[in-house]
Amino acid sequence: MPKTPTARSTSIAGLLTATSLVLALSGCATYDVTAPADARADAPAAAVQEKDARLAADADGKNGAGKNRPGKHGPARDGGGAGPEVDCRKAKCVALTFDAGPSENTDHLLDILKKEQVHATFFMLGKNHVDKRPAEVKRIDAEGHELANHTWSHQILTEIDPAEAKRELSRLQDAVHRITGKTPRLMRPPQGRTDGEVSRISKELGLAQVLWSVTAKDYQTNDSALITKRVLEQTERDGIILLHDIYRGTVPAVPGILKELKKRGYTVVTVSQLLSPAKPEPGMVYRP
């Protein structure tokens, strides 16, 4: 009889949702899964106080009382993003994420994000990406985006030896640190496939796991209009959007996606901003 995965939540409804998600992900491993809203509600009191203090400081800045208020490309907040503090406890937030880069398309994507004053989380691959495009990695970091781990060579972590799975993650960690001086705190397992062993390894490496609620399946099409349509049809508050900056139809879809999301009242954030005032917990699986 397989073990039932554990789940943490702050409500009965959340508990049922989290349990069903983890059961769907794996029927034989034990690990924790939670939704962004539940993570925020479960944040330690000290983290909540710290968050509220930053919000108050930003409010003072808007009122002219603070001379040190950061600009739109100022210091990173909540582990990713820049500029004034975002409060996803009140704002209608959605996290924007890109997998499997950087690529020849990434500079154009960064130009778009800079123009729109939006920050995203980049789950990067090592082989043929980070190792061949360090300039793009530096730019992602310099412009306030969140650096994250998508393994070195996109091996399915649940199908390889644990020691090899650890190397897949740690090799990317080391490469990003060499380039930027920073070590990612988030990882996305290839194909979203995780289990208790992957969670144990992630915890050991200080990595929280991030899945998604919105996928354009942009690996199936280069039709930017279709990619836009799929994203907008699926997006809800506290969602996590999965796109890939390696496919040629994806980056041209981003301006239209952002324009419509803003029109619908969404605040586009990084994953860490979505979770704040909670901080990503190593080993935990986050999924809306």
Residue pairs with C-beta under 8 A, 6 or more apart in sequence:
2 27
2 28
3 28
3 29
3 30
4 19
4 23
4 30
5 19
5 22
5 23
5 25
5 26
5 29
5 30
5 31
5 32
5 33
5 196
6 22
6 30
6 31
6 32
7 15
7 18
7 19
7 21
7 22
7 32
7 33
7 34
8 15
8 18
8 32
8 33
8 34
8 38
8 42
9 15
9 17
9 18
9 34
9 35
9 38
10 38
10 41
10 42
11 38
14 34
14 35
14 37
14 38
17 35
18 33
18 34
18 35
18 38
21 33
21 287
22 31
22 32
22 33
22 285
25 33
25 192
25 193
25 194
25 195
25 211
25 285
26 158
26 194
26 195
26 196
28 195
29 195
29 196
29 197
29 199
30 196
31 194
31 195
31 196
31 198
31 199
31 283
31 285
32 199
32 283
32 284
32 285
33 284
33 285
33 286
33 287
34 42
34 284
34 285
34 286
35 238
35 286
35 287
35 288
36 88
36 95
36 238
36 240
36 274
36 275
36 286
36 288
37 238
39 275
39 278
39 281
39 284
39 286
40 88
40 89
40 275
40 276
40 277
40 278
42 278
43 51
43 276
43 277
43 278
43 279
47 277
47 278
47 279
48 277
50 277
51 85
51 87
51 276
51 277
52 277
54 77
54 85
55 85
55 87
57 66
57 69
57 85
58 66
58 69
58 84
58 85
60 66
60 69
61 67
61 68
61 69
61 84
62 69
62 84
69 84
70 82
70 83
70 84
71 83
72 82
72 83
72 117
73 82
73 83
73 114
73 143
73 144
74 82
74 83
74 144
75 82
76 82
76 144
77 83
77 85
77 86
77 273
77 276
78 85
78 86
78 270
78 272
78 273
78 275
78 276
79 146
79 185
79 270
79 272
79 273
79 279
79 280
80 119
80 121
80 144
80 145
80 146
80 147
80 270
80 271
80 272
80 273
81 119
81 144
81 145
81 146
81 269
81 270
81 272
81 273
82 119
82 143
82 144
83 117
83 144
86 93
86 267
86 269
86 273
86 276
88 238
88 267
88 269
88 273
88 274
88 275
88 276
89 277
91 267
92 237
92 265
92 266
92 267
93 237
93 238
93 266
93 267
93 268
93 269
93 273
93 274
94 214
94 235
94 236
94 237
94 238
94 239
94 240
94 241
94 261
94 266
94 267
94 268
94 269
94 274
95 121
95 239
95 240
95 241
95 268
95 269
95 270
95 271
95 273
95 274
96 118
96 120
96 121
96 241
96 243
96 268
96 269
96 270
97 120
97 121
97 122
97 123
97 148
97 188
97 210
97 212
97 240
97 241
97 242
97 243
97 271
98 109
98 120
98 121
98 122
98 123
98 243
98 244
98 245
99 123
99 125
99 150
99 188
99 242
99 243
99 244
99 245
99 246
100 123
100 124
100 125
100 129
100 150
100 154
100 244
100 245
100 246
101 122
101 124
101 125
101 129
101 133
101 136
101 244
101 245
101 246
102 122
102 124
102 129
102 130
102 133
102 136
102 137
102 140
102 245
103 129
103 133
103 245
103 246
105 245
105 246
105 247
105 248
105 250
105 251
106 133
106 136
106 139
106 140
106 245
107 136
107 139
108 251
109 245
109 251
109 254
110 136
110 139
110 140
110 143
110 145
112 251
112 254
112 255
112 258
113 119
113 120
113 143
113 145
113 254
114 143
116 255
116 258
118 258
118 268
119 143
119 144
119 145
119 146
119 268
119 269
119 270
119 273
120 145
120 146
120 268
120 270
121 145
121 146
121 148
121 186
121 210
121 270
121 271
121 272
122 140
122 145
122 146
122 147
122 148
122 245
123 148
123 149
123 150
123 186
123 187
123 188
123 210
124 130
124 137
124 140
124 147
124 148
124 149
124 150
124 172
124 176
125 150
125 151
125 152
125 153
125 154
125 172
126 151
126 152
126 153
126 171
126 172
126 175
127 152
127 153
130 137
130 172
130 175
130 176
130 179
131 175
134 179
137 147
137 176
137 179
137 180
138 179
138 180
140 147
141 147
141 180
141 182
145 270
146 186
146 270
146 271
146 272
147 176
147 180
147 182
147 184
148 184
148 185
148 186
148 187
148 188
148 210
148 271
149 169
149 172
149 173
149 176
149 184
149 186
149 187
149 188
149 207
150 172
150 187
150 188
150 190
151 157
151 168
151 169
151 172
151 187
151 189
151 190
152 167
152 168
152 169
152 171
152 172
152 175
153 168
154 190
155 164
155 165
155 168
155 190
156 189
156 190
156 191
156 193
157 165
157 168
157 169
157 189
157 190
157 193
157 194
157 198
157 201
158 189
158 193
158 194
158 195
158 197
158 198
159 193
160 168
162 197
162 201
165 197
165 198
165 201
166 201
166 204
166 205
169 187
169 201
169 202
169 205
169 207
170 205
172 184
173 183
173 184
173 205
173 207
176 182
176 183
176 184
177 183
183 206
184 207
185 206
185 207
185 208
185 272
185 280
185 282
186 207
186 208
186 209
186 210
186 271
186 272
186 280
187 202
187 207
187 208
187 209
187 210
188 209
188 210
188 211
188 212
189 198
189 209
192 211
192 212
194 202
194 209
194 285
198 209
199 209
199 283
199 284
199 285
200 283
202 208
202 209
202 282
202 283
203 282
203 283
204 282
205 282
206 282
207 282
207 283
208 280
208 281
208 282
208 283
208 284
208 285
208 286
209 283
209 284
209 285
209 286
210 240
210 271
210 286
210 287
211 240
211 285
211 286
211 287
212 239
212 240
212 241
212 242
212 287
212 288
213 234
213 236
213 239
213 240
213 241
213 287
213 288
214 231
214 234
214 235
214 239
214 240
214 241
214 242
215 230
215 234
215 242
216 226
216 227
216 228
216 230
216 231
216 242
216 243
216 250
216 253
217 230
218 227
218 243
218 244
218 247
218 249
218 250
218 253
219 244
219 247
221 227
221 249
222 247
222 248
222 249
223 249
224 249
224 250
224 252
224 253
224 256
225 253
227 243
227 249
227 250
227 253
227 257
228 253
228 256
228 257
228 260
231 241
231 243
231 253
231 257
232 257
232 260
232 261
235 241
235 261
235 266
236 288
237 266
238 274
238 288
239 288
240 271
240 274
240 286
240 287
240 288
241 257
243 250
243 253
243 254
244 250
245 251
258 268
261 268
262 268
271 280
271 286
272 279
272 280
275 286
280 286
